[in-house]
Amino acid sequence: MVDNKSNSKISSKDMFFRGSIIALIVTIPSLTAFGISWKFLDDLIQAAIVGGVVHFISMIFSFKIAKKLFVKKQS
């Protein structure tokens, strides 16, 4: 019974790797949208708003992905 509890936990190394993937999923689209919109619109405030909207949209997707990544399958 004790072995099942220790096997159901995710290791720190695995958690760090999966967390880094989630961070990339959130960060890259936000920065890309901010950079492209700042280049084309030439307005910092509008670019920040576009980047913020994209950031929250990517956070929603990353939350759904994190639910699948961080649940360890029981054997």
N, CA, C and O atoms as CSV, one atom per row, in Angstrom:
chain,resi,resn,atom,element,x,y,z
A,1,MET,N,N,0.818,-1.189,0.000
A,1,MET,CA,C,0.000,0.000,0.000
A,1,MET,C,C,0.864,1.256,0.000
A,1,MET,O,O,0.530,2.233,-0.670
A,2,VAL,N,N,1.951,1.246,0.728
A,2,VAL,CA,C,2.836,2.396,0.790
A,2,VAL,C,C,3.516,2.626,-0.552
A,2,VAL,O,O,3.762,3.772,-0.929
A,3,ASP,N,N,3.821,1.558,-1.279
A,3,ASP,CA,C,4.478,1.691,-2.579
A,3,ASP,C,C,3.617,2.423,-3.588
A,3,ASP,O,O,4.146,3.156,-4.425
A,4,ASN,N,N,2.289,2.244,-3.533
A,4,ASN,CA,C,1.408,2.931,-4.474
A,4,ASN,C,C,1.451,4.437,-4.290
A,4,ASN,O,O,1.386,5.176,-5.272
A,5,LYS,N,N,1.560,4.911,-3.049
A,5,LYS,CA,C,1.614,6.350,-2.809
A,5,LYS,C,C,2.910,6.945,-3.320
A,5,LYS,O,O,2.897,8.036,-3.889
A,6,SER,N,N,4.033,6.259,-3.134
A,6,SER,CA,C,5.309,6.802,-3.596
A,6,SER,C,C,5.423,6.748,-5.113
A,6,SER,O,O,6.115,7.576,-5.704
A,7,ASN,N,N,4.759,5.791,-5.755
A,7,ASN,CA,C,4.807,5.701,-7.216
A,7,ASN,C,C,3.891,6.709,-7.889
A,7,ASN,O,O,4.093,7.034,-9.059
A,8,SER,N,N,2.888,7.211,-7.178
A,8,SER,CA,C,1.923,8.114,-7.795
A,8,SER,C,C,2.422,9.561,-7.845
A,8,SER,O,O,1.783,10.409,-8.467
A,9,LYS,N,N,3.557,9.854,-7.197
A,9,LYS,CA,C,4.086,11.216,-7.208
A,9,LYS,C,C,4.990,11.432,-8.408
A,9,LYS,O,O,5.640,10.504,-8.889
A,10,ILE,N,N,5.020,12.660,-8.880
A,10,ILE,CA,C,5.896,13.037,-9.988
A,10,ILE,C,C,7.219,13.512,-9.408
A,10,ILE,O,O,7.233,14.253,-8.425
A,11,SER,N,N,8.325,13.096,-10.001
A,11,SER,CA,C,9.636,13.490,-9.490
A,11,SER,C,C,9.872,14.983,-9.728
A,11,SER,O,O,9.234,15.603,-10.580
A,12,SER,N,N,10.794,15.536,-8.962
A,12,SER,CA,C,11.096,16.972,-9.088
A,12,SER,C,C,11.653,17.304,-10.465
A,12,SER,O,O,11.321,18.339,-11.043
A,13,LYS,N,N,12.497,16.429,-10.986
A,13,LYS,CA,C,13.085,16.640,-12.311
A,13,LYS,C,C,12.003,16.630,-13.392
A,13,LYS,O,O,12.014,17.462,-14.298
A,14,ASP,N,N,11.080,15.691,-13.289
A,14,ASP,CA,C,9.986,15.603,-14.252
A,14,ASP,C,C,9.059,16.809,-14.140
A,14,ASP,O,O,8.583,17.324,-15.152
A,15,MET,N,N,8.803,17.257,-12.915
A,15,MET,CA,C,7.949,18.424,-12.706
A,15,MET,C,C,8.604,19.690,-13.265
A,15,MET,O,O,7.924,20.531,-13.853
A,16,PHE,N,N,9.922,19.826,-13.085
A,16,PHE,CA,C,10.641,20.975,-13.618
A,16,PHE,C,C,10.572,21.002,-15.144
A,16,PHE,O,O,10.356,22.056,-15.742
A,17,PHE,N,N,10.756,19.839,-15.768
A,17,PHE,CA,C,10.698,19.750,-17.232
A,17,PHE,C,C,9.307,20.098,-17.750
A,17,PHE,O,O,9.176,20.860,-18.708
A,18,ARG,N,N,8.280,19.554,-17.133
A,18,ARG,CA,C,6.911,19.823,-17.569
A,18,ARG,C,C,6.516,21.272,-17.301
A,18,ARG,O,O,5.813,21.881,-18.108
A,19,GLY,N,N,6.957,21.823,-16.186
A,19,GLY,CA,C,6.681,23.225,-15.880
A,19,GLY,C,C,7.348,24.168,-16.864
A,19,GLY,O,O,6.792,25.209,-17.213
A,20,SER,N,N,8.551,23.797,-17.314
A,20,SER,CA,C,9.248,24.609,-18.311
A,20,SER,C,C,8.506,24.605,-19.639
A,20,SER,O,O,8.455,25.625,-20.326
A,21,ILE,N,N,7.939,23.482,-19.998
A,21,ILE,CA,C,7.151,23.403,-21.232
A,21,ILE,C,C,5.924,24.307,-21.133
A,21,ILE,O,O,5.598,25.026,-22.078
A,22,ILE,N,N,5.250,24.268,-19.995
A,22,ILE,CA,C,4.074,25.125,-19.792
A,22,ILE,C,C,4.473,26.598,-19.849
A,22,ILE,O,O,3.752,27.416,-20.421
A,23,ALA,N,N,5.617,26.938,-19.258
A,23,ALA,CA,C,6.087,28.329,-19.283
A,23,ALA,C,C,6.364,28.787,-20.713
A,23,ALA,O,O,6.059,29.925,-21.071
A,24,LEU,N,N,6.934,27.916,-21.523
A,24,LEU,CA,C,7.179,28.267,-22.925
A,24,LEU,C,C,5.869,28.440,-23.693
A,24,LEU,O,O,5.757,29.320,-24.546
A,25,ILE,N,N,4.889,27.605,-23.391
A,25,ILE,CA,C,3.598,27.707,-24.070
A,25,ILE,C,C,2.926,29.045,-23.753
A,25,ILE,O,O,2.236,29.606,-24.604
A,26,VAL,N,N,3.121,29.554,-22.550
A,26,VAL,CA,C,2.518,30.829,-22.165
A,26,VAL,C,C,3.323,32.007,-22.690
A,26,VAL,O,O,2.746,32.984,-23.168
A,27,THR,N,N,4.638,31.932,-22.609
A,27,THR,CA,C,5.497,33.089,-22.877
A,27,THR,C,C,5.707,33.377,-24.360
A,27,THR,O,O,5.599,34.528,-24.785
A,28,ILE,N,N,5.999,32.368,-25.138
A,28,ILE,CA,C,6.363,32.587,-26.544
A,28,ILE,C,C,5.246,33.256,-27.352
A,28,ILE,O,O,5.529,34.219,-28.064
A,29,PRO,N,N,3.991,32.794,-27.279
A,29,PRO,CA,C,2.950,33.492,-28.053
A,29,PRO,C,C,2.729,34.940,-27.602
A,29,PRO,O,O,2.462,35.818,-28.422
A,30,SER,N,N,2.844,35.179,-26.298
A,30,SER,CA,C,2.629,36.538,-25.789
A,30,SER,C,C,3.685,37.496,-26.300
A,30,SER,O,O,3.366,38.581,-26.785
A,31,LEU,N,N,4.940,37.099,-26.192
A,31,LEU,CA,C,6.026,37.964,-26.652
A,31,LEU,C,C,6.014,38.138,-28.165
A,31,LEU,O,O,6.313,39.219,-28.672
A,32,THR,N,N,5.673,37.083,-28.879
A,32,THR,CA,C,5.596,37.175,-30.337
A,32,THR,C,C,4.486,38.132,-30.765
A,32,THR,O,O,4.693,38.980,-31.632
A,33,ALA,N,N,3.323,37.998,-30.163
A,33,ALA,CA,C,2.208,38.891,-30.504
A,33,ALA,C,C,2.538,40.329,-30.151
A,33,ALA,O,O,2.213,41.244,-30.907
A,34,PHE,N,N,3.186,40.541,-28.998
A,34,PHE,CA,C,3.573,41.889,-28.603
A,34,PHE,C,C,4.569,42.483,-29.601
A,34,PHE,O,O,4.409,43.625,-30.032
A,35,GLY,N,N,5.586,41.720,-29.964
A,35,GLY,CA,C,6.598,42.217,-30.895
A,35,GLY,C,C,6.051,42.518,-32.276
A,35,GLY,O,O,6.372,43.548,-32.867
A,36,ILE,N,N,5.228,41.623,-32.787
A,36,ILE,CA,C,4.664,41.831,-34.132
A,36,ILE,C,C,3.702,43.011,-34.130
A,36,ILE,O,O,3.729,43.840,-35.039
A,37,SER,N,N,2.852,43.089,-33.109
A,37,SER,CA,C,1.894,44.199,-33.093
A,37,SER,C,C,2.590,45.533,-32.852
A,37,SER,O,O,2.136,46.553,-33.370
A,38,TRP,N,N,3.660,45.559,-32.096
A,38,TRP,CA,C,4.402,46.803,-31.895
A,38,TRP,C,C,5.088,47.228,-33.184
A,38,TRP,O,O,5.164,48.419,-33.487
A,39,LYS,N,N,5.585,46.264,-33.940
A,39,LYS,CA,C,6.251,46.565,-35.212
A,39,LYS,C,C,5.245,47.143,-36.222
A,39,LYS,O,O,5.549,48.125,-36.900
A,40,PHE,N,N,4.059,46.543,-36.325
A,40,PHE,CA,C,3.097,46.976,-37.329
A,40,PHE,C,C,2.260,48.170,-36.888
A,40,PHE,O,O,1.970,49.052,-37.696
A,41,LEU,N,N,1.870,48.209,-35.617
A,41,LEU,CA,C,1.020,49.302,-35.141
A,41,LEU,C,C,1.820,50.530,-34.730
A,41,LEU,O,O,1.300,51.645,-34.763
A,42,ASP,N,N,3.065,50.341,-34.347
A,42,ASP,CA,C,3.959,51.413,-33.908
A,42,ASP,C,C,3.367,52.180,-32.720
A,42,ASP,O,O,3.527,53.395,-32.606
A,43,ASP,N,N,2.687,51.449,-31.850
A,43,ASP,CA,C,2.110,52.041,-30.645
A,43,ASP,C,C,2.291,51.055,-29.494
A,43,ASP,O,O,1.814,49.922,-29.558
A,44,LEU,N,N,2.972,51.483,-28.459
A,44,LEU,CA,C,3.311,50.607,-27.338
A,44,LEU,C,C,2.081,50.168,-26.554
A,44,LEU,O,O,1.995,49.011,-26.142
A,45,ILE,N,N,1.136,51.064,-26.343
A,45,ILE,CA,C,-0.053,50.741,-25.554
A,45,ILE,C,C,-0.917,49.697,-26.259
A,45,ILE,O,O,-1.356,48.734,-25.630
A,46,GLN,N,N,-1.163,49.873,-27.537
A,46,GLN,CA,C,-1.955,48.895,-28.277
A,46,GLN,C,C,-1.231,47.553,-28.352
A,46,GLN,O,O,-1.861,46.498,-28.270
A,47,ALA,N,N,0.075,47.594,-28.506
A,47,ALA,CA,C,0.849,46.352,-28.549
A,47,ALA,C,C,0.778,45.626,-27.206
A,47,ALA,O,O,0.697,44.398,-27.168
A,48,ALA,N,N,0.808,46.377,-26.108
A,48,ALA,CA,C,0.701,45.768,-24.784
A,48,ALA,C,C,-0.675,45.141,-24.578
A,48,ALA,O,O,-0.785,44.080,-23.963
A,49,ILE,N,N,-1.704,45.774,-25.077
A,49,ILE,CA,C,-3.055,45.224,-24.954
A,49,ILE,C,C,-3.177,43.934,-25.764
A,49,ILE,O,O,-3.730,42.945,-25.284
A,50,VAL,N,N,-2.659,43.948,-26.990
A,50,VAL,CA,C,-2.690,42.739,-27.827
A,50,VAL,C,C,-1.890,41.618,-27.161
A,50,VAL,O,O,-2.345,40.475,-27.112
A,51,GLY,N,N,-0.705,41.941,-26.651
A,51,GLY,CA,C,0.107,40.943,-25.966
A,51,GLY,C,C,-0.576,40.402,-24.725
A,51,GLY,O,O,-0.470,39.211,-24.434
A,52,GLY,N,N,-1.277,41.257,-23.985
A,52,GLY,CA,C,-1.997,40.808,-22.793
A,52,GLY,C,C,-3.150,39.887,-23.130
A,52,GLY,O,O,-3.371,38.891,-22.442
A,53,VAL,N,N,-3.887,40.206,-24.179
A,53,VAL,CA,C,-5.003,39.354,-24.591
A,53,VAL,C,C,-4.488,37.985,-25.021
A,53,VAL,O,O,-5.040,36.956,-24.631
A,54,VAL,N,N,-3.431,37.981,-25.823
A,54,VAL,CA,C,-2.849,36.710,-26.266
A,54,VAL,C,C,-2.301,35.933,-25.075
A,54,VAL,O,O,-2.386,34.706,-25.039
A,55,HIS,N,N,-1.743,36.642,-24.104
A,55,HIS,CA,C,-1.204,35.989,-22.916
A,55,HIS,C,C,-2.300,35.254,-22.143
A,55,HIS,O,O,-2.104,34.109,-21.736
A,56,PHE,N,N,-3.442,35.893,-21.939
A,56,PHE,CA,C,-4.512,35.238,-21.202
A,56,PHE,C,C,-5.131,34.092,-21.988
A,56,PHE,O,O,-5.556,33.101,-21.394
A,57,ILE,N,N,-5.190,34.206,-23.296
A,57,ILE,CA,C,-5.683,33.101,-24.116
A,57,ILE,C,C,-4.730,31.910,-24.020
A,57,ILE,O,O,-5.170,30.767,-23.897
A,58,SER,N,N,-3.430,32.179,-24.076
A,58,SER,CA,C,-2.464,31.082,-23.968
A,58,SER,C,C,-2.441,30.486,-22.565
A,58,SER,O,O,-2.123,29.307,-22.403
A,59,MET,N,N,-2.773,31.281,-21.549
A,59,MET,CA,C,-2.871,30.735,-20.190
A,59,MET,C,C,-4.032,29.755,-20.077
A,59,MET,O,O,-3.931,28.761,-19.357
A,60,ILE,N,N,-5.118,30.015,-20.768
A,60,ILE,CA,C,-6.256,29.094,-20.755
A,60,ILE,C,C,-5.862,27.768,-21.391
A,60,ILE,O,O,-6.167,26.699,-20.863
A,61,PHE,N,N,-5.173,27.848,-22.544
A,61,PHE,CA,C,-4.733,26.620,-23.197
A,61,PHE,C,C,-3.693,25.878,-22.366
A,61,PHE,O,O,-3.711,24.648,-22.306
A,62,SER,N,N,-2.797,26.605,-21.731
A,62,SER,CA,C,-1.770,25.936,-20.933
A,62,SER,C,C,-2.372,25.281,-19.703
A,62,SER,O,O,-1.866,24.255,-19.250
A,63,PHE,N,N,-3.438,25.844,-19.151
A,63,PHE,CA,C,-4.116,25.215,-18.017
A,63,PHE,C,C,-4.694,23.866,-18.427
A,63,PHE,O,O,-4.609,22.894,-17.677
A,64,LYS,N,N,-5.280,23.812,-19.614
A,64,LYS,CA,C,-5.834,22.556,-20.099
A,64,LYS,C,C,-4.735,21.538,-20.375
A,64,LYS,O,O,-4.900,20.349,-20.101
A,65,ILE,N,N,-3.622,22.002,-20.913
A,65,ILE,CA,C,-2.493,21.109,-21.187
A,65,ILE,C,C,-1.858,20.636,-19.885
A,65,ILE,O,O,-1.463,19.474,-19.780
A,66,ALA,N,N,-1.755,21.509,-18.898
A,66,ALA,CA,C,-1.141,21.149,-17.615
A,66,ALA,C,C,-1.957,20.075,-16.902
A,66,ALA,O,O,-1.392,19.221,-16.219
A,67,LYS,N,N,-3.253,20.109,-17.052
A,67,LYS,CA,C,-4.078,19.061,-16.447
A,67,LYS,C,C,-3.688,17.693,-16.992
A,67,LYS,O,O,-3.677,16.707,-16.256
A,68,LYS,N,N,-3.370,17.636,-18.273
A,68,LYS,CA,C,-2.989,16.360,-18.884
A,68,LYS,C,C,-1.538,16.002,-18.583
A,68,LYS,O,O,-1.220,14.825,-18.412
A,69,LEU,N,N,-0.658,16.989,-18.516
A,69,LEU,CA,C,0.762,16.716,-18.298
A,69,LEU,C,C,1.087,16.306,-16.869
A,69,LEU,O,O,1.917,15.422,-16.657
A,70,PHE,N,N,0.451,16.928,-15.893
A,70,PHE,CA,C,0.837,16.721,-14.514
A,70,PHE,C,C,0.075,15.600,-13.808
A,70,PHE,O,O,0.318,15.346,-12.629
A,71,VAL,N,N,-0.823,14.939,-14.494
A,71,VAL,CA,C,-1.507,13.805,-13.892
A,71,VAL,C,C,-0.746,12.548,-14.290
A,71,VAL,O,O,-0.646,12.209,-15.470
A,72,LYS,N,N,-0.211,11.862,-13.280
A,72,LYS,CA,C,0.548,10.651,-13.553
A,72,LYS,C,C,-0.419,9.482,-13.646
A,72,LYS,O,O,-1.287,9.303,-12.793
A,73,LYS,N,N,-0.254,8.703,-14.685
A,73,LYS,CA,C,-1.142,7.560,-14.903
A,73,LYS,C,C,-0.799,6.446,-13.928
A,73,LYS,O,O,0.368,6.099,-13.750
A,74,GLN,N,N,-1.808,5.899,-13.313
A,74,GLN,CA,C,-1.604,4.813,-12.369
A,74,GLN,C,C,-1.596,3.499,-13.111
A,74,GLN,O,O,-2.445,3.245,-13.966
A,75,SER,N,N,-0.638,2.672,-12.778
A,75,SER,CA,C,-0.522,1.363,-13.430
A,75,SER,C,C,-1.036,0.272,-12.544
A,75,SER,O,O,-1.017,-0.897,-12.929
